[in-house]
Amino acid sequence: MVRDLRKAKLFPYFGIKLGTLNGFAARGFRERKRFRAYVTRVYRGQPAGIAHWRRVASEVWCAHDYILRLRKRASRTERARLQRLARKGAYRAKERERLRAFRAKERKRRGK
């Protein structure tokens, strides 16, 4: 089933292209029961039986959901990293000015 899903250019039930998980989730696969019903209908009459394909559909759905959560977490991490880098430049400039003022003050104090 997984091979069939990966090979398919178009899902007849949802009419979406496979290949990107964003497309996979964006247009109707959010509803797990609809996906399960689609798999049940498509694989009806197979020797493995409907219960088997429902379990497989459930596993595929869970894997898909897990991948989406990992992508979301990775994007949050990347966004935080970029924010840290942006703050780092401002911190360095401020610290450079503080040290410059401190050194000037020390030179004045020693010069007296």
Backbone as XML, in Angstrom:
<?xml version="1.0"?>
<chain id="A" units="angstrom">
  <residue number="1" name="MET">
    <atom name="N" x="0.815" y="-1.189" z="0.000"/>
    <atom name="CA" x="0.000" y="0.000" z="0.000"/>
    <atom name="C" x="0.859" y="1.254" z="0.000"/>
  </residue>
  <residue number="2" name="VAL">
    <atom name="N" x="1.899" y="1.255" z="0.812"/>
    <atom name="CA" x="2.743" y="2.442" z="0.900"/>
    <atom name="C" x="3.393" y="2.708" z="-0.454"/>
  </residue>
  <residue number="3" name="ARG">
    <atom name="N" x="3.842" y="1.637" z="-1.131"/>
    <atom name="CA" x="4.430" y="1.810" z="-2.457"/>
    <atom name="C" x="3.410" y="2.400" z="-3.424"/>
  </residue>
  <residue number="4" name="ASP">
    <atom name="N" x="2.173" y="1.913" z="-3.357"/>
    <atom name="CA" x="1.123" y="2.445" z="-4.231"/>
    <atom name="C" x="0.873" y="3.921" z="-3.955"/>
  </residue>
  <residue number="5" name="LEU">
    <atom name="N" x="0.840" y="4.279" z="-2.678"/>
    <atom name="CA" x="0.604" y="5.665" z="-2.323"/>
    <atom name="C" x="1.741" y="6.560" z="-2.811"/>
  </residue>
  <residue number="6" name="ARG">
    <atom name="N" x="2.978" y="6.047" z="-2.737"/>
    <atom name="CA" x="4.118" y="6.840" z="-3.163"/>
    <atom name="C" x="4.187" y="6.969" z="-4.678"/>
  </residue>
  <residue number="7" name="LYS">
    <atom name="N" x="3.756" y="5.939" z="-5.405"/>
    <atom name="CA" x="3.805" y="5.971" z="-6.869"/>
    <atom name="C" x="2.701" y="6.835" z="-7.460"/>
  </residue>
  <residue number="8" name="ALA">
    <atom name="N" x="1.597" y="6.925" z="-6.768"/>
    <atom name="CA" x="0.425" y="7.612" z="-7.320"/>
    <atom name="C" x="0.732" y="9.084" z="-7.572"/>
  </residue>
  <residue number="9" name="LYS">
    <atom name="N" x="0.377" y="9.554" z="-8.724"/>
    <atom name="CA" x="0.539" y="10.970" z="-9.043"/>
    <atom name="C" x="-0.643" y="11.761" z="-8.493"/>
  </residue>
  <residue number="10" name="LEU">
    <atom name="N" x="-1.789" y="11.088" z="-8.414"/>
    <atom name="CA" x="-3.003" y="11.773" z="-8.001"/>
    <atom name="C" x="-3.849" y="10.810" z="-7.180"/>
  </residue>
  <residue number="11" name="PHE">
    <atom name="N" x="-4.357" y="11.281" z="-6.057"/>
    <atom name="CA" x="-5.276" y="10.465" z="-5.277"/>
    <atom name="C" x="-6.672" y="10.695" z="-5.812"/>
  </residue>
  <residue number="12" name="PRO">
    <atom name="N" x="-7.359" y="9.659" z="-6.229"/>
    <atom name="CA" x="-8.691" y="9.866" z="-6.782"/>
    <atom name="C" x="-9.676" y="10.458" z="-5.779"/>
  </residue>
  <residue number="13" name="TYR">
    <atom name="N" x="-9.512" y="10.145" z="-4.508"/>
    <atom name="CA" x="-10.470" y="10.609" z="-3.512"/>
    <atom name="C" x="-10.264" y="12.082" z="-3.183"/>
  </residue>
  <residue number="14" name="PHE">
    <atom name="N" x="-9.011" y="12.472" z="-3.028"/>
    <atom name="CA" x="-8.721" y="13.837" z="-2.623"/>
    <atom name="C" x="-8.230" y="14.701" z="-3.772"/>
  </residue>
  <residue number="15" name="GLY">
    <atom name="N" x="-7.745" y="14.054" z="-4.829"/>
    <atom name="CA" x="-7.279" y="14.806" z="-5.979"/>
    <atom name="C" x="-6.039" y="15.635" z="-5.697"/>
  </residue>
  <residue number="16" name="ILE">
    <atom name="N" x="-5.102" y="15.101" z="-4.925"/>
    <atom name="CA" x="-3.888" y="15.863" z="-4.641"/>
    <atom name="C" x="-2.672" y="15.113" z="-5.132"/>
  </residue>
  <residue number="17" name="LYS">
    <atom name="N" x="-1.636" y="15.859" z="-5.405"/>
    <atom name="CA" x="-0.382" y="15.261" z="-5.824"/>
    <atom name="C" x="0.378" y="14.813" z="-4.591"/>
  </residue>
  <residue number="18" name="LEU">
    <atom name="N" x="1.007" y="13.676" z="-4.693"/>
    <atom name="CA" x="1.897" y="13.254" z="-3.622"/>
    <atom name="C" x="3.291" y="13.719" z="-3.957"/>
  </residue>
  <residue number="19" name="GLY">
    <atom name="N" x="4.141" y="13.719" z="-3.014"/>
    <atom name="CA" x="5.506" y="14.138" z="-3.244"/>
    <atom name="C" x="5.937" y="15.143" z="-2.200"/>
  </residue>
  <residue number="20" name="THR">
    <atom name="N" x="5.024" y="16.003" z="-1.789"/>
    <atom name="CA" x="5.341" y="16.925" z="-0.709"/>
    <atom name="C" x="4.366" y="16.659" z="0.423"/>
  </residue>
  <residue number="21" name="LEU">
    <atom name="N" x="4.888" y="16.625" z="1.601"/>
    <atom name="CA" x="4.016" y="16.375" z="2.749"/>
    <atom name="C" x="3.100" y="17.554" z="3.013"/>
  </residue>
  <residue number="22" name="ASN">
    <atom name="N" x="3.523" y="18.751" z="2.604"/>
    <atom name="CA" x="2.649" y="19.900" z="2.805"/>
    <atom name="C" x="1.375" y="19.731" z="1.991"/>
  </residue>
  <residue number="23" name="GLY">
    <atom name="N" x="1.506" y="19.297" z="0.741"/>
    <atom name="CA" x="0.330" y="19.046" z="-0.082"/>
    <atom name="C" x="-0.466" y="17.887" z="0.472"/>
  </residue>
  <residue number="24" name="PHE">
    <atom name="N" x="0.229" y="16.911" z="1.014"/>
    <atom name="CA" x="-0.394" y="15.732" z="1.584"/>
    <atom name="C" x="-1.311" y="16.114" z="2.729"/>
  </residue>
  <residue number="25" name="ALA">
    <atom name="N" x="-0.905" y="17.089" z="3.522"/>
    <atom name="CA" x="-1.686" y="17.464" z="4.698"/>
    <atom name="C" x="-2.662" y="18.589" z="4.420"/>
  </residue>
  <residue number="26" name="ALA">
    <atom name="N" x="-2.321" y="19.431" z="3.476"/>
    <atom name="CA" x="-3.054" y="20.685" z="3.343"/>
    <atom name="C" x="-4.475" y="20.520" z="2.824"/>
  </residue>
  <residue number="27" name="ARG">
    <atom name="N" x="-4.736" y="19.524" z="2.014"/>
    <atom name="CA" x="-6.028" y="19.484" z="1.329"/>
    <atom name="C" x="-6.902" y="18.305" z="1.717"/>
  </residue>
  <residue number="28" name="GLY">
    <atom name="N" x="-7.036" y="18.029" z="2.946"/>
    <atom name="CA" x="-8.033" y="17.052" z="3.338"/>
    <atom name="C" x="-7.527" y="15.872" z="4.130"/>
  </residue>
  <residue number="29" name="PHE">
    <atom name="N" x="-6.219" y="15.639" z="4.174"/>
    <atom name="CA" x="-5.727" y="14.503" z="4.927"/>
    <atom name="C" x="-5.663" y="14.789" z="6.417"/>
  </residue>
  <residue number="30" name="ARG">
    <atom name="N" x="-6.086" y="15.956" z="6.801"/>
    <atom name="CA" x="-6.092" y="16.264" z="8.235"/>
    <atom name="C" x="-7.092" y="15.381" z="8.959"/>
  </residue>
  <residue number="31" name="GLU">
    <atom name="N" x="-8.058" y="14.927" z="8.246"/>
    <atom name="CA" x="-9.078" y="14.092" z="8.878"/>
    <atom name="C" x="-8.704" y="12.634" z="8.711"/>
  </residue>
  <residue number="32" name="ARG">
    <atom name="N" x="-8.260" y="12.081" z="9.779"/>
    <atom name="CA" x="-7.779" y="10.697" z="9.765"/>
    <atom name="C" x="-8.852" y="9.713" z="9.310"/>
  </residue>
  <residue number="33" name="LYS">
    <atom name="N" x="-10.083" y="9.937" z="9.692"/>
    <atom name="CA" x="-11.161" y="9.004" z="9.335"/>
    <atom name="C" x="-11.420" y="8.997" z="7.829"/>
  </residue>
  <residue number="34" name="ARG">
    <atom name="N" x="-11.293" y="10.155" z="7.198"/>
    <atom name="CA" x="-11.484" y="10.200" z="5.751"/>
    <atom name="C" x="-10.395" y="9.399" z="5.042"/>
  </residue>
  <residue number="35" name="PHE">
    <atom name="N" x="-9.175" y="9.534" z="5.527"/>
    <atom name="CA" x="-8.074" y="8.777" z="4.933"/>
    <atom name="C" x="-8.299" y="7.280" z="5.130"/>
  </residue>
  <residue number="36" name="ARG">
    <atom name="N" x="-8.723" y="6.922" z="6.314"/>
    <atom name="CA" x="-8.979" y="5.514" z="6.616"/>
    <atom name="C" x="-10.108" y="4.964" z="5.732"/>
  </residue>
  <residue number="37" name="ALA">
    <atom name="N" x="-11.149" y="5.754" z="5.543"/>
    <atom name="CA" x="-12.260" y="5.334" z="4.684"/>
    <atom name="C" x="-11.802" y="5.191" z="3.233"/>
  </residue>
  <residue number="38" name="TYR">
    <atom name="N" x="-10.952" y="6.095" z="2.794"/>
    <atom name="CA" x="-10.424" y="6.017" z="1.435"/>
    <atom name="C" x="-9.625" y="4.732" z="1.241"/>
  </residue>
  <residue number="39" name="VAL">
    <atom name="N" x="-8.739" y="4.432" z="2.179"/>
    <atom name="CA" x="-7.913" y="3.220" z="2.085"/>
    <atom name="C" x="-8.800" y="1.985" z="2.140"/>
  </residue>
  <residue number="40" name="THR">
    <atom name="N" x="-9.806" y="1.992" z="2.981"/>
    <atom name="CA" x="-10.727" y="0.859" z="3.079"/>
    <atom name="C" x="-11.430" y="0.626" z="1.742"/>
  </residue>
  <residue number="41" name="ARG">
    <atom name="N" x="-11.875" y="1.710" z="1.133"/>
    <atom name="CA" x="-12.585" y="1.576" z="-0.133"/>
    <atom name="C" x="-11.662" y="1.090" z="-1.255"/>
  </residue>
  <residue number="42" name="VAL">
    <atom name="N" x="-10.470" y="1.637" z="-1.312"/>
    <atom name="CA" x="-9.544" y="1.295" z="-2.392"/>
    <atom name="C" x="-9.048" y="-0.141" z="-2.271"/>
  </residue>
  <residue number="43" name="TYR">
    <atom name="N" x="-8.778" y="-0.597" z="-1.069"/>
    <atom name="CA" x="-8.193" y="-1.927" z="-0.881"/>
    <atom name="C" x="-9.218" y="-2.988" z="-0.507"/>
  </residue>
  <residue number="44" name="ARG">
    <atom name="N" x="-10.492" y="-2.689" z="-0.670"/>
    <atom name="CA" x="-11.544" y="-3.666" z="-0.416"/>
    <atom name="C" x="-11.365" y="-4.839" z="-1.391"/>
  </residue>
  <residue number="45" name="GLY">
    <atom name="N" x="-11.502" y="-6.051" z="-0.904"/>
    <atom name="CA" x="-11.376" y="-7.230" z="-1.753"/>
    <atom name="C" x="-9.959" y="-7.778" z="-1.810"/>
  </residue>
  <residue number="46" name="GLN">
    <atom name="N" x="-9.009" y="-7.128" z="-1.153"/>
    <atom name="CA" x="-7.636" y="-7.639" z="-1.126"/>
    <atom name="C" x="-7.565" y="-8.834" z="-0.173"/>
  </residue>
  <residue number="47" name="PRO">
    <atom name="N" x="-6.639" y="-9.752" z="-0.431"/>
    <atom name="CA" x="-6.537" y="-10.937" z="0.426"/>
    <atom name="C" x="-6.230" y="-10.633" z="1.897"/>
  </residue>
  <residue number="48" name="ALA">
    <atom name="N" x="-5.536" y="-9.543" z="2.152"/>
    <atom name="CA" x="-5.165" y="-9.239" z="3.541"/>
    <atom name="C" x="-6.368" y="-8.859" z="4.384"/>
  </residue>
  <residue number="49" name="GLY">
    <atom name="N" x="-7.418" y="-8.368" z="3.774"/>
    <atom name="CA" x="-8.621" y="-8.005" z="4.521"/>
    <atom name="C" x="-8.655" y="-6.540" z="4.896"/>
  </residue>
  <residue number="50" name="ILE">
    <atom name="N" x="-9.866" y="-6.057" z="5.149"/>
    <atom name="CA" x="-10.080" y="-4.639" z="5.443"/>
    <atom name="C" x="-9.426" y="-4.240" z="6.763"/>
  </residue>
  <residue number="51" name="ALA">
    <atom name="N" x="-9.502" y="-5.100" z="7.760"/>
    <atom name="CA" x="-8.927" y="-4.754" z="9.069"/>
    <atom name="C" x="-7.426" y="-4.494" z="8.943"/>
  </residue>
  <residue number="52" name="HIS">
    <atom name="N" x="-6.757" y="-5.310" z="8.144"/>
    <atom name="CA" x="-5.311" y="-5.128" z="7.952"/>
    <atom name="C" x="-5.028" y="-3.763" z="7.318"/>
  </residue>
  <residue number="53" name="TRP">
    <atom name="N" x="-5.769" y="-3.410" z="6.261"/>
    <atom name="CA" x="-5.510" y="-2.154" z="5.569"/>
    <atom name="C" x="-5.897" y="-0.957" z="6.426"/>
  </residue>
  <residue number="54" name="ARG">
    <atom name="N" x="-6.873" y="-1.118" z="7.303"/>
    <atom name="CA" x="-7.203" y="-0.031" z="8.219"/>
    <atom name="C" x="-6.063" y="0.202" z="9.209"/>
  </residue>
  <residue number="55" name="ARG">
    <atom name="N" x="-5.483" y="-0.888" z="9.684"/>
    <atom name="CA" x="-4.334" y="-0.748" z="10.585"/>
    <atom name="C" x="-3.162" y="-0.096" z="9.867"/>
  </residue>
  <residue number="56" name="VAL">
    <atom name="N" x="-2.918" y="-0.529" z="8.636"/>
    <atom name="CA" x="-1.826" y="0.065" z="7.861"/>
    <atom name="C" x="-2.093" y="1.552" z="7.630"/>
  </residue>
  <residue number="57" name="ALA">
    <atom name="N" x="-3.328" y="1.897" z="7.291"/>
    <atom name="CA" x="-3.678" y="3.303" z="7.083"/>
    <atom name="C" x="-3.445" y="4.106" z="8.356"/>
  </residue>
  <residue number="58" name="SER">
    <atom name="N" x="-3.772" y="3.512" z="9.486"/>
    <atom name="CA" x="-3.555" y="4.189" z="10.758"/>
    <atom name="C" x="-2.071" y="4.435" z="10.998"/>
  </residue>
  <residue number="59" name="GLU">
    <atom name="N" x="-1.242" y="3.452" z="10.687"/>
    <atom name="CA" x="0.207" y="3.607" z="10.861"/>
    <atom name="C" x="0.770" y="4.661" z="9.912"/>
  </residue>
  <residue number="60" name="VAL">
    <atom name="N" x="0.287" y="4.648" z="8.673"/>
    <atom name="CA" x="0.741" y="5.651" z="7.704"/>
    <atom name="C" x="0.362" y="7.040" z="8.193"/>
  </residue>
  <residue number="61" name="TRP">
    <atom name="N" x="-0.856" y="7.167" z="8.709"/>
    <atom name="CA" x="-1.307" y="8.459" z="9.212"/>
    <atom name="C" x="-0.441" y="8.927" z="10.379"/>
  </residue>
  <residue number="62" name="CYS">
    <atom name="N" x="-0.157" y="8.023" z="11.305"/>
    <atom name="CA" x="0.660" y="8.386" z="12.466"/>
    <atom name="C" x="2.064" y="8.812" z="12.033"/>
  </residue>
  <residue number="63" name="ALA">
    <atom name="N" x="2.630" y="8.092" z="11.074"/>
    <atom name="CA" x="3.956" y="8.452" z="10.572"/>
    <atom name="C" x="3.922" y="9.837" z="9.925"/>
  </residue>
  <residue number="64" name="HIS">
    <atom name="N" x="2.900" y="10.086" z="9.141"/>
    <atom name="CA" x="2.744" y="11.388" z="8.486"/>
    <atom name="C" x="2.605" y="12.499" z="9.526"/>
  </residue>
  <residue number="65" name="ASP">
    <atom name="N" x="1.793" y="12.272" z="10.527"/>
    <atom name="CA" x="1.577" y="13.252" z="11.574"/>
    <atom name="C" x="2.874" y="13.533" z="12.330"/>
  </residue>
  <residue number="66" name="TYR">
    <atom name="N" x="3.638" y="12.477" z="12.614"/>
    <atom name="CA" x="4.904" y="12.618" z="13.325"/>
    <atom name="C" x="5.889" y="13.443" z="12.496"/>
  </residue>
  <residue number="67" name="ILE">
    <atom name="N" x="5.949" y="13.191" z="11.191"/>
    <atom name="CA" x="6.856" y="13.940" z="10.322"/>
    <atom name="C" x="6.471" y="15.414" z="10.302"/>
  </residue>
  <residue number="68" name="LEU">
    <atom name="N" x="5.182" y="15.691" z="10.241"/>
    <atom name="CA" x="4.750" y="17.100" z="10.248"/>
    <atom name="C" x="5.115" y="17.787" z="11.559"/>
  </residue>
  <residue number="69" name="ARG">
    <atom name="N" x="4.959" y="17.070" z="12.668"/>
    <atom name="CA" x="5.330" y="17.665" z="13.951"/>
    <atom name="C" x="6.832" y="17.919" z="14.029"/>
  </residue>
  <residue number="70" name="LEU">
    <atom name="N" x="7.626" y="16.984" z="13.475"/>
    <atom name="CA" x="9.075" y="17.179" z="13.458"/>
    <atom name="C" x="9.460" y="18.380" z="12.596"/>
  </residue>
  <residue number="71" name="ARG">
    <atom name="N" x="8.788" y="18.543" z="11.460"/>
    <atom name="CA" x="9.066" y="19.701" z="10.604"/>
    <atom name="C" x="8.728" y="21.004" z="11.313"/>
  </residue>
  <residue number="72" name="LYS">
    <atom name="N" x="7.612" y="21.018" z="12.016"/>
    <atom name="CA" x="7.217" y="22.223" z="12.744"/>
    <atom name="C" x="8.238" y="22.546" z="13.833"/>
  </residue>
  <residue number="73" name="ARG">
    <atom name="N" x="8.678" y="21.522" z="14.537"/>
    <atom name="CA" x="9.664" y="21.717" z="15.592"/>
    <atom name="C" x="10.991" y="22.210" z="15.009"/>
  </residue>
  <residue number="74" name="ALA">
    <atom name="N" x="11.390" y="21.648" z="13.874"/>
    <atom name="CA" x="12.630" y="22.075" z="13.232"/>
    <atom name="C" x="12.541" y="23.525" z="12.783"/>
  </residue>
  <residue number="75" name="SER">
    <atom name="N" x="11.380" y="23.926" z="12.280"/>
    <atom name="CA" x="11.240" y="25.320" z="11.840"/>
    <atom name="C" x="11.287" y="26.272" z="13.039"/>
  </residue>
  <residue number="76" name="ARG">
    <atom name="N" x="10.693" y="25.863" z="14.154"/>
    <atom name="CA" x="10.774" y="26.697" z="15.367"/>
    <atom name="C" x="12.215" y="26.823" z="15.830"/>
  </residue>
  <residue number="77" name="THR">
    <atom name="N" x="12.950" y="25.711" z="15.791"/>
    <atom name="CA" x="14.350" y="25.720" z="16.202"/>
    <atom name="C" x="15.172" y="26.618" z="15.295"/>
  </residue>
  <residue number="78" name="GLU">
    <atom name="N" x="14.946" y="26.520" z="14.000"/>
    <atom name="CA" x="15.677" y="27.346" z="13.042"/>
    <atom name="C" x="15.356" y="28.827" z="13.247"/>
  </residue>
  <residue number="79" name="ARG">
    <atom name="N" x="14.095" y="29.136" z="13.474"/>
    <atom name="CA" x="13.690" y="30.522" z="13.716"/>
    <atom name="C" x="14.373" y="31.068" z="14.972"/>
  </residue>
  <residue number="80" name="ALA">
    <atom name="N" x="14.435" y="30.260" z="16.027"/>
    <atom name="CA" x="15.096" y="30.684" z="17.265"/>
    <atom name="C" x="16.592" y="30.893" z="17.037"/>
  </residue>
  <residue number="81" name="ARG">
    <atom name="N" x="17.201" y="30.030" z="16.236"/>
    <atom name="CA" x="18.626" y="30.167" z="15.936"/>
    <atom name="C" x="18.891" y="31.473" z="15.189"/>
  </residue>
  <residue number="82" name="LEU">
    <atom name="N" x="18.050" y="31.791" z="14.223"/>
    <atom name="CA" x="18.220" y="33.032" z="13.471"/>
    <atom name="C" x="18.020" y="34.258" z="14.359"/>
  </residue>
  <residue number="83" name="GLN">
    <atom name="N" x="17.073" y="34.183" z="15.285"/>
    <atom name="CA" x="16.864" y="35.295" z="16.217"/>
    <atom name="C" x="18.080" y="35.471" z="17.134"/>
  </residue>
  <residue number="84" name="ARG">
    <atom name="N" x="18.645" y="34.349" z="17.589"/>
    <atom name="CA" x="19.850" y="34.420" z="18.423"/>
    <atom name="C" x="20.999" y="35.076" z="17.667"/>
  </residue>
  <residue number="85" name="LEU">
    <atom name="N" x="21.173" y="34.700" z="16.401"/>
    <atom name="CA" x="22.242" y="35.290" z="15.598"/>
    <atom name="C" x="22.026" y="36.790" z="15.415"/>
  </residue>
  <residue number="86" name="ALA">
    <atom name="N" x="20.793" y="37.191" z="15.222"/>
    <atom name="CA" x="20.500" y="38.619" z="15.063"/>
    <atom name="C" x="20.808" y="39.381" z="16.350"/>
  </residue>
  <residue number="87" name="ARG">
    <atom name="N" x="20.461" y="38.803" z="17.479"/>
    <atom name="CA" x="20.744" y="39.456" z="18.763"/>
    <atom name="C" x="22.240" y="39.493" z="19.050"/>
  </residue>
  <residue number="88" name="LYS">
    <atom name="N" x="22.958" y="38.491" z="18.580"/>
    <atom name="CA" x="24.389" y="38.392" z="18.855"/>
    <atom name="C" x="25.144" y="39.594" z="18.289"/>
  </residue>
  <residue number="89" name="GLY">
    <atom name="N" x="24.793" y="40.022" z="17.081"/>
    <atom name="CA" x="25.453" y="41.184" z="16.480"/>
    <atom name="C" x="25.242" y="42.441" z="17.297"/>
  </residue>
  <residue number="90" name="ALA">
    <atom name="N" x="24.010" y="42.654" z="17.744"/>
    <atom name="CA" x="23.706" y="43.832" z="18.566"/>
    <atom name="C" x="24.450" y="43.756" z="19.898"/>
  </residue>
  <residue number="91" name="TYR">
    <atom name="N" x="24.517" y="42.572" z="20.486"/>
    <atom name="CA" x="25.229" y="42.405" z="21.762"/>
    <atom name="C" x="26.710" y="42.706" z="21.593"/>
  </residue>
  <residue number="92" name="ARG">
    <atom name="N" x="27.299" y="42.214" z="20.518"/>
    <atom name="CA" x="28.730" y="42.452" z="20.285"/>
    <atom name="C" x="29.034" y="43.936" z="20.114"/>
  </residue>
  <residue number="93" name="ALA">
    <atom name="N" x="28.172" y="44.640" z="19.382"/>
    <atom name="CA" x="28.382" y="46.076" z="19.189"/>
    <atom name="C" x="28.288" y="46.812" z="20.526"/>
  </residue>
  <residue number="94" name="LYS">
    <atom name="N" x="27.312" y="46.468" z="21.320"/>
    <atom name="CA" x="27.133" y="47.109" z="22.631"/>
    <atom name="C" x="28.328" y="46.807" z="23.542"/>
  </residue>
  <residue number="95" name="GLU">
    <atom name="N" x="28.759" y="45.566" z="23.533"/>
    <atom name="CA" x="29.894" y="45.158" z="24.372"/>
    <atom name="C" x="31.176" y="45.853" z="23.916"/>
  </residue>
  <residue number="96" name="ARG">
    <atom name="N" x="31.350" y="45.989" z="22.613"/>
    <atom name="CA" x="32.530" y="46.677" z="22.076"/>
    <atom name="C" x="32.569" y="48.129" z="22.560"/>
  </residue>
  <residue number="97" name="GLU">
    <atom name="N" x="31.411" y="48.800" z="22.532"/>
    <atom name="CA" x="31.343" y="50.186" z="23.009"/>
    <atom name="C" x="31.618" y="50.277" z="24.509"/>
  </residue>
  <residue number="98" name="ARG">
    <atom name="N" x="31.083" y="49.328" z="25.255"/>
    <atom name="CA" x="31.299" y="49.327" z="26.704"/>
    <atom name="C" x="32.776" y="49.155" z="27.029"/>
  </residue>
  <residue number="99" name="LEU">
    <atom name="N" x="33.441" y="48.212" z="26.338"/>
    <atom name="CA" x="34.869" y="47.992" z="26.581"/>
    <atom name="C" x="35.710" y="49.181" z="26.131"/>
  </residue>
  <residue number="100" name="ARG">
    <atom name="N" x="35.323" y="49.805" z="25.030"/>
    <atom name="CA" x="36.045" y="50.989" z="24.556"/>
    <atom name="C" x="35.971" y="52.093" z="25.606"/>
  </residue>
  <residue number="101" name="ALA">
    <atom name="N" x="34.781" y="52.308" z="26.169"/>
    <atom name="CA" x="34.612" y="53.337" z="27.206"/>
    <atom name="C" x="35.404" y="52.971" z="28.454"/>
  </residue>
  <residue number="102" name="PHE">
    <atom name="N" x="35.391" y="51.692" z="28.828"/>
    <atom name="CA" x="36.122" y="51.241" z="30.017"/>
    <atom name="C" x="37.625" y="51.455" z="29.838"/>
  </residue>
  <residue number="103" name="ARG">
    <atom name="N" x="38.153" y="51.100" z="28.664"/>
    <atom name="CA" x="39.593" y="51.260" z="28.406"/>
    <atom name="C" x="39.988" y="52.734" z="28.398"/>
  </residue>
  <residue number="104" name="ALA">
    <atom name="N" x="39.126" y="53.569" z="27.823"/>
    <atom name="CA" x="39.413" y="55.011" z="27.813"/>
    <atom name="C" x="39.447" y="55.543" z="29.243"/>
  </residue>
  <residue number="105" name="LYS">
    <atom name="N" x="38.522" y="55.094" z="30.064"/>
    <atom name="CA" x="38.461" y="55.519" z="31.461"/>
    <atom name="C" x="39.716" y="55.062" z="32.208"/>
  </residue>
  <residue number="106" name="GLU">
    <atom name="N" x="40.156" y="53.823" z="31.950"/>
    <atom name="CA" x="41.355" y="53.295" z="32.600"/>
    <atom name="C" x="42.608" y="54.054" z="32.158"/>
  </residue>
  <residue number="107" name="ARG">
    <atom name="N" x="42.683" y="54.391" z="30.870"/>
    <atom name="CA" x="43.834" y="55.162" z="30.387"/>
    <atom name="C" x="43.894" y="56.530" z="31.061"/>
  </residue>
  <residue number="108" name="LYS">
    <atom name="N" x="42.724" y="57.153" z="31.205"/>
    <atom name="CA" x="42.647" y="58.455" z="31.882"/>
    <atom name="C" x="43.102" y="58.344" z="33.329"/>
  </residue>
  <residue number="109" name="ARG">
    <atom name="N" x="42.635" y="57.293" z="34.003"/>
    <atom name="CA" x="42.943" y="57.110" z="35.404"/>
    <atom name="C" x="44.450" y="56.865" z="35.584"/>
  </residue>
  <residue number="110" name="ARG">
    <atom name="N" x="45.055" y="56.085" z="34.729"/>
    <atom name="CA" x="46.492" y="55.779" z="34.835"/>
    <atom name="C" x="47.348" y="56.968" z="34.434"/>
  </residue>
  <residue number="111" name="GLY">
    <atom name="N" x="46.810" y="57.782" z="33.549"/>
    <atom name="CA" x="47.559" y="58.941" z="33.082"/>
    <atom name="C" x="47.686" y="60.028" z="34.123"/>
  </residue>
  <residue number="112" name="LYS">
    <atom name="N" x="46.844" y="60.052" z="35.098"/>
    <atom name="CA" x="46.865" y="61.108" z="36.116"/>
    <atom name="C" x="47.975" y="60.947" z="37.064"/>
  </residue>
</chain>
